[in-house]
Amino acid sequence: MADASHELRTPLTVIKGYLELLGRPDALQGVQHDRALERMRAESERMEALINDLLFLAEIGSTPPEDRAI
């Protein structure tokens, strides 16, 4: 569980940092702005994949062994 928390915290920290930066009136312009948005998009997709993996593992863990397909 600690590993999962760490893996989710990393992209969240990146997103929060860029949001803080983009919230400044003189922050990023042009290409830098576009790169920041793309990085936040990529990190949110990474978080979504991690969450989906965790949900899958939770589902497997809650399935009785006799119901699992081999």
LINDATA-V670099 format. One line per field, one symbol per residue. ss: DSSP state (H for helix, E for strand, L for the rest). psi: psi as a letter, one per 30 degrees, with the letter a starting at -180 (. if undefined). burial: I if it has 24 or more other ideal C-beta (glycine too) atoms within 12 Angstrom, else O. A space follows every 50 residues. Layout:
ss = ???
psi = ???
burial = ???
//
This chain:
ss = LHHHHHHHHHHHHHHHHHHHHHLLLLLLLHHHHHHHHHHHHHHHHHHHHH HHHHHHHHHHHHLLHHHLLL
psi = eeeeeeeeeeeeeeeeeeeeeffkegcklbeeeeeeeeeeeeeeeeeeee eeeeeeeeeeffkkeffkk.
burial = OOOOOOOIOOIOOOIOOIOOOOOOOOOOOOOOOOOIOOIIOOIOOOIOOI OOOOOOOOOOOOOOOOOOOO
//
